[in-house]
Amino acid sequence: MLHCKRQNLHRSKLPPPGAVGHIVGLSAVNPRRKCIVSHYPLYDNVSPYSMGIHTVWVRFLDNGSIQRFSGIWFEELP
């Protein structure tokens, strides 16, 4: 069991797992390519540069590929 006092100090707003949306500005070919938030990494960077989690793993619905992006680039669809 982990006994850590440090929490997600990055203060970023992450989308919930299972949210469907797209990555803003992904490419000029298909900027509205749909994806679903798969999971979060356990930790992003080495301290003290970035404390906490600010990236998400998404699975694209067209071909099933899984890629990692910053949470600020994910835009949830209504």
mmCIF file as gemmi writes it, N, C-alpha and C atoms, coordinates in Angstrom:
data_model
loop_
_atom_site.group_PDB
_atom_site.id
_atom_site.type_symbol
_atom_site.label_atom_id
_atom_site.label_alt_id
_atom_site.label_comp_id
_atom_site.label_asym_id
_atom_site.label_entity_id
_atom_site.label_seq_id
_atom_site.pdbx_PDB_ins_code
_atom_site.Cartn_x
_atom_site.Cartn_y
_atom_site.Cartn_z
_atom_site.occupancy
_atom_site.B_iso_or_equiv
_atom_site.pdbx_formal_charge
_atom_site.auth_seq_id
_atom_site.auth_asym_id
_atom_site.pdbx_PDB_model_num
ATOM 1 N N . MET Axp A 1 ? 0.839 -1.179 0 1 0 ? 1 A 1
ATOM 2 C CA . MET Axp A 1 ? 0 0 0 1 0 ? 1 A 1
ATOM 3 C C . MET Axp A 1 ? 0.879 1.235 0 1 0 ? 1 A 1
ATOM 4 N N . LEU Axp A 2 ? 0.466 2.236 -0.739 1 0 ? 2 A 1
ATOM 5 C CA . LEU Axp A 2 ? 1.227 3.471 -0.804 1 0 ? 2 A 1
ATOM 6 C C . LEU Axp A 2 ? 0.851 4.385 0.352 1 0 ? 2 A 1
ATOM 7 N N . HIS Axp A 3 ? 1.867 4.907 1.018 1 0 ? 3 A 1
ATOM 8 C CA . HIS Axp A 3 ? 1.641 5.844 2.124 1 0 ? 3 A 1
ATOM 9 C C . HIS Axp A 3 ? 2.327 7.155 1.768 1 0 ? 3 A 1
ATOM 10 N N . CYS Axp A 4 ? 1.702 7.918 0.893 1 0 ? 4 A 1
ATOM 11 C CA . CYS Axp A 4 ? 2.301 9.147 0.395 1 0 ? 4 A 1
ATOM 12 C C . CYS Axp A 4 ? 1.426 10.333 0.774 1 0 ? 4 A 1
ATOM 13 N N . LYS Axp A 5 ? 2.044 11.385 1.267 1 0 ? 5 A 1
ATOM 14 C CA . LYS Axp A 5 ? 1.292 12.582 1.629 1 0 ? 5 A 1
ATOM 15 C C . LYS Axp A 5 ? 1.123 13.524 0.441 1 0 ? 5 A 1
ATOM 16 N N . ARG Axp A 6 ? 1.976 13.421 -0.561 1 0 ? 6 A 1
ATOM 17 C CA . ARG Axp A 6 ? 1.903 14.307 -1.722 1 0 ? 6 A 1
ATOM 18 C C . ARG Axp A 6 ? 0.784 13.839 -2.65 1 0 ? 6 A 1
ATOM 19 N N . GLN Axp A 7 ? -0.037 14.76 -3.07 1 0 ? 7 A 1
ATOM 20 C CA . GLN Axp A 7 ? -1.157 14.459 -3.959 1 0 ? 7 A 1
ATOM 21 C C . GLN Axp A 7 ? -0.901 15.078 -5.315 1 0 ? 7 A 1
ATOM 22 N N . ASN Axp A 8 ? -1.934 15.155 -6.143 1 0 ? 8 A 1
ATOM 23 C CA . ASN Axp A 8 ? -1.813 15.779 -7.451 1 0 ? 8 A 1
ATOM 24 C C . ASN Axp A 8 ? -1.698 17.294 -7.264 1 0 ? 8 A 1
ATOM 25 N N . LEU Axp A 9 ? -0.456 17.793 -7.26 1 0 ? 9 A 1
ATOM 26 C CA . LEU Axp A 9 ? -0.219 19.207 -7.019 1 0 ? 9 A 1
ATOM 27 C C . LEU Axp A 9 ? -0.203 20.027 -8.287 1 0 ? 9 A 1
ATOM 28 N N . HIS Axp A 10 ? -0.406 19.393 -9.427 1 0 ? 10 A 1
ATOM 29 C CA . HIS Axp A 10 ? -0.337 20.118 -10.691 1 0 ? 10 A 1
ATOM 30 C C . HIS Axp A 10 ? -1.552 21.014 -10.878 1 0 ? 10 A 1
ATOM 31 N N . ARG Axp A 11 ? -2.638 20.721 -10.22 1 0 ? 11 A 1
ATOM 32 C CA . ARG Axp A 11 ? -3.885 21.493 -10.265 1 0 ? 11 A 1
ATOM 33 C C . ARG Axp A 11 ? -4.523 21.522 -11.65 1 0 ? 11 A 1
ATOM 34 N N . SER Axp A 12 ? -4.211 20.54 -12.461 1 0 ? 12 A 1
ATOM 35 C CA . SER Axp A 12 ? -4.806 20.502 -13.793 1 0 ? 12 A 1
ATOM 36 C C . SER Axp A 12 ? -6.167 19.821 -13.721 1 0 ? 12 A 1
ATOM 37 N N . LYS Axp A 13 ? -7.062 20.212 -14.613 1 0 ? 13 A 1
ATOM 38 C CA . LYS Axp A 13 ? -8.4 19.624 -14.664 1 0 ? 13 A 1
ATOM 39 C C . LYS Axp A 13 ? -8.355 18.493 -15.684 1 0 ? 13 A 1
ATOM 40 N N . LEU Axp A 14 ? -8.41 17.263 -15.202 1 0 ? 14 A 1
ATOM 41 C CA . LEU Axp A 14 ? -8.336 16.106 -16.083 1 0 ? 14 A 1
ATOM 42 C C . LEU Axp A 14 ? -9.726 15.6 -16.417 1 0 ? 14 A 1
ATOM 43 N N . PRO Axp A 15 ? -9.934 15.122 -17.63 1 0 ? 15 A 1
ATOM 44 C CA . PRO Axp A 15 ? -11.231 14.539 -17.984 1 0 ? 15 A 1
ATOM 45 C C . PRO Axp A 15 ? -11.414 13.207 -17.26 1 0 ? 15 A 1
ATOM 46 N N . PRO Axp A 16 ? -12.649 12.828 -16.968 1 0 ? 16 A 1
ATOM 47 C CA . PRO Axp A 16 ? -12.877 11.561 -16.275 1 0 ? 16 A 1
ATOM 48 C C . PRO Axp A 16 ? -12.61 10.371 -17.201 1 0 ? 16 A 1
ATOM 49 N N . PRO Axp A 17 ? -12.192 9.238 -16.647 1 0 ? 17 A 1
ATOM 50 C CA . PRO Axp A 17 ? -12.009 8.034 -17.474 1 0 ? 17 A 1
ATOM 51 C C . PRO Axp A 17 ? -13.326 7.655 -18.145 1 0 ? 17 A 1
ATOM 52 N N . GLY Axp A 18 ? -13.26 7.317 -19.424 1 0 ? 18 A 1
ATOM 53 C CA . GLY Axp A 18 ? -14.454 6.958 -20.181 1 0 ? 18 A 1
ATOM 54 C C . GLY Axp A 18 ? -15.081 8.125 -20.919 1 0 ? 18 A 1
ATOM 55 N N . ALA Axp A 19 ? -14.535 9.337 -20.746 1 0 ? 19 A 1
ATOM 56 C CA . ALA Axp A 19 ? -15.072 10.505 -21.442 1 0 ? 19 A 1
ATOM 57 C C . ALA Axp A 19 ? -14.736 10.417 -22.927 1 0 ? 19 A 1
ATOM 58 N N . VAL Axp A 20 ? -15.71 10.732 -23.768 1 0 ? 20 A 1
ATOM 59 C CA . VAL Axp A 20 ? -15.514 10.707 -25.223 1 0 ? 20 A 1
ATOM 60 C C . VAL Axp A 20 ? -15.343 12.141 -25.702 1 0 ? 20 A 1
ATOM 61 N N . GLY Axp A 21 ? -14.339 12.355 -26.55 1 0 ? 21 A 1
ATOM 62 C CA . GLY Axp A 21 ? -14.078 13.689 -27.064 1 0 ? 21 A 1
ATOM 63 C C . GLY Axp A 21 ? -13.086 13.639 -28.199 1 0 ? 21 A 1
ATOM 64 N N . HIS Axp A 22 ? -12.337 14.735 -28.358 1 0 ? 22 A 1
ATOM 65 C CA . HIS Axp A 22 ? -11.302 14.794 -29.388 1 0 ? 22 A 1
ATOM 66 C C . HIS Axp A 22 ? -10.132 15.615 -28.859 1 0 ? 22 A 1
ATOM 67 N N . ILE Axp A 23 ? -8.984 15.501 -29.518 1 0 ? 23 A 1
ATOM 68 C CA . ILE Axp A 23 ? -7.787 16.245 -29.158 1 0 ? 23 A 1
ATOM 69 C C . ILE Axp A 23 ? -7.759 17.507 -30.022 1 0 ? 23 A 1
ATOM 70 N N . VAL Axp A 24 ? -7.72 18.664 -29.377 1 0 ? 24 A 1
ATOM 71 C CA . VAL Axp A 24 ? -7.747 19.944 -30.071 1 0 ? 24 A 1
ATOM 72 C C . VAL Axp A 24 ? -6.45 20.117 -30.859 1 0 ? 24 A 1
ATOM 73 N N . GLY Axp A 25 ? -6.573 20.429 -32.139 1 0 ? 25 A 1
ATOM 74 C CA . GLY Axp A 25 ? -5.41 20.684 -32.976 1 0 ? 25 A 1
ATOM 75 C C . GLY Axp A 25 ? -4.561 19.471 -33.261 1 0 ? 25 A 1
ATOM 76 N N . LEU Axp A 26 ? -5.166 18.287 -33.297 1 0 ? 26 A 1
ATOM 77 C CA . LEU Axp A 26 ? -4.391 17.059 -33.49 1 0 ? 26 A 1
ATOM 78 C C . LEU Axp A 26 ? -3.7 17.029 -34.839 1 0 ? 26 A 1
ATOM 79 N N . SER Axp A 27 ? -4.445 17.295 -35.902 1 0 ? 27 A 1
ATOM 80 C CA . SER Axp A 27 ? -3.837 17.317 -37.233 1 0 ? 27 A 1
ATOM 81 C C . SER Axp A 27 ? -4.734 18.116 -38.169 1 0 ? 27 A 1
ATOM 82 N N . ALA Axp A 28 ? -4.162 18.505 -39.279 1 0 ? 28 A 1
ATOM 83 C CA . ALA Axp A 28 ? -4.936 19.251 -40.269 1 0 ? 28 A 1
ATOM 84 C C . ALA Axp A 28 ? -5.826 18.324 -41.085 1 0 ? 28 A 1
ATOM 85 N N . VAL Axp A 29 ? -5.545 17.03 -41.059 1 0 ? 29 A 1
ATOM 86 C CA . VAL Axp A 29 ? -6.321 16.071 -41.846 1 0 ? 29 A 1
ATOM 87 C C . VAL Axp A 29 ? -7.672 15.808 -41.199 1 0 ? 29 A 1
ATOM 88 N N . ASN Axp A 30 ? -7.697 15.474 -39.906 1 0 ? 30 A 1
ATOM 89 C CA . ASN Axp A 30 ? -8.944 15.168 -39.213 1 0 ? 30 A 1
ATOM 90 C C . ASN Axp A 30 ? -8.864 15.694 -37.776 1 0 ? 30 A 1
ATOM 91 N N . PRO Axp A 31 ? -9.133 16.978 -37.55 1 0 ? 31 A 1
ATOM 92 C CA . PRO Axp A 31 ? -9.014 17.53 -36.205 1 0 ? 31 A 1
ATOM 93 C C . PRO Axp A 31 ? -10.111 17.067 -35.255 1 0 ? 31 A 1
ATOM 94 N N . ARG Axp A 32 ? -11.189 16.479 -35.752 1 0 ? 32 A 1
ATOM 95 C CA . ARG Axp A 32 ? -12.298 16.021 -34.905 1 0 ? 32 A 1
ATOM 96 C C . ARG Axp A 32 ? -12.284 14.507 -34.727 1 0 ? 32 A 1
ATOM 97 N N . ARG Axp A 33 ? -11.129 13.896 -34.773 1 0 ? 33 A 1
ATOM 98 C CA . ARG Axp A 33 ? -10.984 12.443 -34.606 1 0 ? 33 A 1
ATOM 99 C C . ARG Axp A 33 ? -11.378 12.053 -33.18 1 0 ? 33 A 1
ATOM 100 N N . LYS Axp A 34 ? -12.418 11.229 -33.031 1 0 ? 34 A 1
ATOM 101 C CA . LYS Axp A 34 ? -12.957 10.897 -31.715 1 0 ? 34 A 1
ATOM 102 C C . LYS Axp A 34 ? -12.06 9.918 -30.972 1 0 ? 34 A 1
ATOM 103 N N . CYS Axp A 35 ? -11.998 10.133 -29.647 1 0 ? 35 A 1
ATOM 104 C CA . CYS Axp A 35 ? -11.225 9.245 -28.784 1 0 ? 35 A 1
ATOM 105 C C . CYS Axp A 35 ? -11.909 9.151 -27.424 1 0 ? 35 A 1
ATOM 106 N N . ILE Axp A 36 ? -11.488 8.181 -26.636 1 0 ? 36 A 1
ATOM 107 C CA . ILE Axp A 36 ? -12.03 7.954 -25.301 1 0 ? 36 A 1
ATOM 108 C C . ILE Axp A 36 ? -10.869 7.91 -24.316 1 0 ? 36 A 1
ATOM 109 N N . VAL Axp A 37 ? -11.056 8.53 -23.142 1 0 ? 37 A 1
ATOM 110 C CA . VAL Axp A 37 ? -10.008 8.536 -22.124 1 0 ? 37 A 1
ATOM 111 C C . VAL Axp A 37 ? -9.899 7.126 -21.556 1 0 ? 37 A 1
ATOM 112 N N . SER Axp A 38 ? -8.741 6.537 -21.717 1 0 ? 38 A 1
ATOM 113 C CA . SER Axp A 38 ? -8.511 5.164 -21.281 1 0 ? 38 A 1
ATOM 114 C C . SER Axp A 38 ? -8.071 5.104 -19.817 1 0 ? 38 A 1
ATOM 115 N N . HIS Axp A 39 ? -6.986 5.795 -19.484 1 0 ? 39 A 1
ATOM 116 C CA . HIS Axp A 39 ? -6.46 5.772 -18.124 1 0 ? 39 A 1
ATOM 117 C C . HIS Axp A 39 ? -5.463 6.904 -17.932 1 0 ? 39 A 1
ATOM 118 N N . TYR Axp A 40 ? -4.999 7.059 -16.693 1 0 ? 40 A 1
ATOM 119 C CA . TYR Axp A 40 ? -4.002 8.055 -16.347 1 0 ? 40 A 1
ATOM 120 C C . TYR Axp A 40 ? -2.687 7.354 -16.03 1 0 ? 40 A 1
ATOM 121 N N . PRO Axp A 41 ? -1.549 8.032 -16.256 1 0 ? 41 A 1
ATOM 122 C CA . PRO Axp A 41 ? -0.283 7.443 -15.819 1 0 ? 41 A 1
ATOM 123 C C . PRO Axp A 41 ? -0.171 7.527 -14.297 1 0 ? 41 A 1
ATOM 124 N N . LEU Axp A 42 ? 0.666 6.708 -13.703 1 0 ? 42 A 1
ATOM 125 C CA . LEU Axp A 42 ? 0.851 6.75 -12.254 1 0 ? 42 A 1
ATOM 126 C C . LEU Axp A 42 ? 1.519 8.051 -11.833 1 0 ? 42 A 1
ATOM 127 N N . TYR Axp A 43 ? 2.481 8.499 -12.624 1 0 ? 43 A 1
ATOM 128 C CA . TYR Axp A 43 ? 3.192 9.743 -12.34 1 0 ? 43 A 1
ATOM 129 C C . TYR Axp A 43 ? 3.749 10.263 -13.648 1 0 ? 43 A 1
ATOM 130 N N . ASP Axp A 44 ? 3.832 11.579 -13.821 1 0 ? 44 A 1
ATOM 131 C CA . ASP Axp A 44 ? 4.247 12.149 -15.1 1 0 ? 44 A 1
ATOM 132 C C . ASP Axp A 44 ? 5.736 12.408 -15.233 1 0 ? 44 A 1
ATOM 133 N N . ASN Axp A 45 ? 6.307 13.213 -14.378 1 0 ? 45 A 1
ATOM 134 C CA . ASN Axp A 45 ? 7.698 13.635 -14.527 1 0 ? 45 A 1
ATOM 135 C C . ASN Axp A 45 ? 8.467 13.469 -13.231 1 0 ? 45 A 1
ATOM 136 N N . VAL Axp A 46 ? 9.752 13.674 -13.332 1 0 ? 46 A 1
ATOM 137 C CA . VAL Axp A 46 ? 10.627 13.601 -12.173 1 0 ? 46 A 1
ATOM 138 C C . VAL Axp A 46 ? 10.515 14.893 -11.376 1 0 ? 46 A 1
ATOM 139 N N . SER Axp A 47 ? 10.428 14.778 -10.049 1 0 ? 47 A 1
ATOM 140 C CA . SER Axp A 47 ? 10.37 15.964 -9.19 1 0 ? 47 A 1
ATOM 141 C C . SER Axp A 47 ? 11.652 16.752 -9.339 1 0 ? 47 A 1
ATOM 142 N N . PRO Axp A 48 ? 11.696 18.003 -9.194 1 0 ? 48 A 1
ATOM 143 C CA . PRO Axp A 48 ? 10.639 18.946 -8.838 1 0 ? 48 A 1
ATOM 144 C C . PRO Axp A 48 ? 10.006 19.616 -10.052 1 0 ? 48 A 1
ATOM 145 N N . TYR Axp A 49 ? 10.253 19.111 -11.254 1 0 ? 49 A 1
ATOM 146 C CA . TYR Axp A 49 ? 9.83 19.801 -12.468 1 0 ? 49 A 1
ATOM 147 C C . TYR Axp A 49 ? 8.318 19.803 -12.646 1 0 ? 49 A 1
ATOM 148 N N . SER Axp A 50 ? 7.664 18.697 -12.435 1 0 ? 50 A 1
ATOM 149 C CA . SER Axp A 50 ? 6.222 18.627 -12.579 1 0 ? 50 A 1
ATOM 150 C C . SER Axp A 50 ? 5.686 17.641 -11.553 1 0 ? 50 A 1
ATOM 151 N N . MET Axp A 51 ? 5.059 18.156 -10.519 1 0 ? 51 A 1
ATOM 152 C CA . MET Axp A 51 ? 4.524 17.293 -9.478 1 0 ? 51 A 1
ATOM 153 C C . MET Axp A 51 ? 3.064 16.997 -9.776 1 0 ? 51 A 1
ATOM 154 N N . GLY Axp A 52 ? 2.697 15.751 -9.837 1 0 ? 52 A 1
ATOM 155 C CA . GLY Axp A 52 ? 1.323 15.364 -10.082 1 0 ? 52 A 1
ATOM 156 C C . GLY Axp A 52 ? 1.1 14.885 -11.499 1 0 ? 52 A 1
ATOM 157 N N . ILE Axp A 53 ? -0.13 14.559 -11.789 1 0 ? 53 A 1
ATOM 158 C CA . ILE Axp A 53 ? -0.5 14.004 -13.086 1 0 ? 53 A 1
ATOM 159 C C . ILE Axp A 53 ? -1.159 15.088 -13.926 1 0 ? 53 A 1
ATOM 160 N N . HIS Axp A 54 ? -0.722 15.227 -15.174 1 0 ? 54 A 1
ATOM 161 C CA . HIS Axp A 54 ? -1.363 16.185 -16.071 1 0 ? 54 A 1
ATOM 162 C C . HIS Axp A 54 ? -1.563 15.611 -17.475 1 0 ? 54 A 1
ATOM 163 N N . THR Axp A 55 ? -1.264 14.333 -17.673 1 0 ? 55 A 1
ATOM 164 C CA . THR Axp A 55 ? -1.492 13.712 -18.979 1 0 ? 55 A 1
ATOM 165 C C . THR Axp A 55 ? -2.504 12.575 -18.866 1 0 ? 55 A 1
ATOM 166 N N . VAL Axp A 56 ? -3.109 12.238 -19.991 1 0 ? 56 A 1
ATOM 167 C CA . VAL Axp A 56 ? -4.079 11.142 -20.051 1 0 ? 56 A 1
ATOM 168 C C . VAL Axp A 56 ? -3.722 10.242 -21.231 1 0 ? 56 A 1
ATOM 169 N N . TRP Axp A 57 ? -4.071 8.987 -21.127 1 0 ? 57 A 1
ATOM 170 C CA . TRP Axp A 57 ? -3.946 8.039 -22.229 1 0 ? 57 A 1
ATOM 171 C C . TRP Axp A 57 ? -5.313 7.941 -22.883 1 0 ? 57 A 1
ATOM 172 N N . VAL Axp A 58 ? -5.367 8.129 -24.197 1 0 ? 58 A 1
ATOM 173 C CA . VAL Axp A 58 ? -6.633 8.046 -24.93 1 0 ? 58 A 1
ATOM 174 C C . VAL Axp A 58 ? -6.547 6.946 -25.979 1 0 ? 58 A 1
ATOM 175 N N . ARG Axp A 59 ? -7.705 6.328 -26.248 1 0 ? 59 A 1
ATOM 176 C CA . ARG Axp A 59 ? -7.811 5.309 -27.301 1 0 ? 59 A 1
ATOM 177 C C . ARG Axp A 59 ? -8.69 5.889 -28.39 1 0 ? 59 A 1
ATOM 178 N N . PHE Axp A 60 ? -8.16 5.936 -29.616 1 0 ? 60 A 1
ATOM 179 C CA . PHE Axp A 60 ? -8.922 6.476 -30.742 1 0 ? 60 A 1
ATOM 180 C C . PHE Axp A 60 ? -9.927 5.442 -31.223 1 0 ? 60 A 1
ATOM 181 N N . LEU Axp A 61 ? -11.138 5.917 -31.547 1 0 ? 61 A 1
ATOM 182 C CA . LEU Axp A 61 ? -12.234 5.025 -31.895 1 0 ? 61 A 1
ATOM 183 C C . LEU Axp A 61 ? -12.163 4.519 -33.33 1 0 ? 61 A 1
ATOM 184 N N . ASP Axp A 62 ? -11.415 5.192 -34.197 1 0 ? 62 A 1
ATOM 185 C CA . ASP Axp A 62 ? -11.369 4.752 -35.59 1 0 ? 62 A 1
ATOM 186 C C . ASP Axp A 62 ? -10.427 3.569 -35.813 1 0 ? 62 A 1
ATOM 187 N N . ASN Axp A 63 ? -9.28 3.551 -35.135 1 0 ? 63 A 1
ATOM 188 C CA . ASN Axp A 63 ? -8.354 2.437 -35.357 1 0 ? 63 A 1
ATOM 189 C C . ASN Axp A 63 ? -7.878 1.762 -34.072 1 0 ? 63 A 1
ATOM 190 N N . GLY Axp A 64 ? -8.289 2.244 -32.908 1 0 ? 64 A 1
ATOM 191 C CA . GLY Axp A 64 ? -7.95 1.604 -31.64 1 0 ? 64 A 1
ATOM 192 C C . GLY Axp A 64 ? -6.559 1.915 -31.112 1 0 ? 64 A 1
ATOM 193 N N . SER Axp A 65 ? -5.843 2.85 -31.733 1 0 ? 65 A 1
ATOM 194 C CA . SER Axp A 65 ? -4.5 3.175 -31.246 1 0 ? 65 A 1
ATOM 195 C C . SER Axp A 65 ? -4.594 3.933 -29.923 1 0 ? 65 A 1
ATOM 196 N N . ILE Axp A 66 ? -3.597 3.73 -29.055 1 0 ? 66 A 1
ATOM 197 C CA . ILE Axp A 66 ? -3.557 4.373 -27.749 1 0 ? 66 A 1
ATOM 198 C C . ILE Axp A 66 ? -2.37 5.328 -27.733 1 0 ? 66 A 1
ATOM 199 N N . GLN Axp A 67 ? -2.636 6.601 -27.336 1 0 ? 67 A 1
ATOM 200 C CA . GLN Axp A 67 ? -1.592 7.621 -27.291 1 0 ? 67 A 1
ATOM 201 C C . GLN Axp A 67 ? -1.752 8.459 -26.033 1 0 ? 67 A 1
ATOM 202 N N . ARG Axp A 68 ? -0.681 9.111 -25.641 1 0 ? 68 A 1
ATOM 203 C CA . ARG Axp A 68 ? -0.664 9.937 -24.442 1 0 ? 68 A 1
ATOM 204 C C . ARG Axp A 68 ? -0.642 11.415 -24.823 1 0 ? 68 A 1
ATOM 205 N N . PHE Axp A 69 ? -1.535 12.205 -24.191 1 0 ? 69 A 1
ATOM 206 C CA . PHE Axp A 69 ? -1.64 13.635 -24.46 1 0 ? 69 A 1
ATOM 207 C C . PHE Axp A 69 ? -1.799 14.387 -23.145 1 0 ? 69 A 1
ATOM 208 N N . SER Axp A 70 ? -1.493 15.668 -23.174 1 0 ? 70 A 1
ATOM 209 C CA . SER Axp A 70 ? -1.748 16.518 -22.028 1 0 ? 70 A 1
ATOM 210 C C . SER Axp A 70 ? -3.253 16.679 -21.866 1 0 ? 70 A 1
ATOM 211 N N . GLY Axp A 71 ? -3.716 16.738 -20.62 1 0 ? 71 A 1
ATOM 212 C CA . GLY Axp A 71 ? -5.146 16.843 -20.35 1 0 ? 71 A 1
ATOM 213 C C . GLY Axp A 71 ? -5.779 18.105 -20.868 1 0 ? 71 A 1
ATOM 214 N N . ILE Axp A 72 ? -4.99 19.166 -21.074 1 0 ? 72 A 1
ATOM 215 C CA . ILE Axp A 72 ? -5.564 20.423 -21.544 1 0 ? 72 A 1
ATOM 216 C C . ILE Axp A 72 ? -5.955 20.356 -23.017 1 0 ? 72 A 1
ATOM 217 N N . TRP Axp A 73 ? -5.404 19.391 -23.773 1 0 ? 73 A 1
ATOM 218 C CA . TRP Axp A 73 ? -5.716 19.274 -25.194 1 0 ? 73 A 1
ATOM 219 C C . TRP Axp A 73 ? -6.963 18.431 -25.454 1 0 ? 73 A 1
ATOM 220 N N . PHE Axp A 74 ? -7.483 17.74 -24.44 1 0 ? 74 A 1
ATOM 221 C CA . PHE Axp A 74 ? -8.675 16.909 -24.619 1 0 ? 74 A 1
ATOM 222 C C . PHE Axp A 74 ? -9.913 17.778 -24.439 1 0 ? 74 A 1
ATOM 223 N N . GLU Axp A 75 ? -10.807 17.731 -25.42 1 0 ? 75 A 1
ATOM 224 C CA . GLU Axp A 75 ? -12.07 18.456 -25.356 1 0 ? 75 A 1
ATOM 225 C C . GLU Axp A 75 ? -13.206 17.463 -25.403 1 0 ? 75 A 1
ATOM 226 N N . GLU Axp A 76 ? -13.977 17.404 -24.327 1 0 ? 76 A 1
ATOM 227 C CA . GLU Axp A 76 ? -15.069 16.438 -24.225 1 0 ? 76 A 1
ATOM 228 C C . GLU Axp A 76 ? -16.241 16.853 -25.103 1 0 ? 76 A 1
ATOM 229 N N . LEU Axp A 77 ? -16.849 15.878 -25.772 1 0 ? 77 A 1
ATOM 230 C CA . LEU Axp A 77 ? -18.018 16.126 -26.615 1 0 ? 77 A 1
ATOM 231 C C . LEU Axp A 77 ? -19.272 16.151 -25.741 1 0 ? 77 A 1
ATOM 232 N N . PRO Axp A 78 ? -20.239 17.016 -26.082 1 0 ? 78 A 1
ATOM 233 C CA . PRO Axp A 78 ? -21.479 17.076 -25.28 1 0 ? 78 A 1
ATOM 234 C C . PRO Axp A 78 ? -22.349 15.855 -25.463 1 0 ? 78 A 1
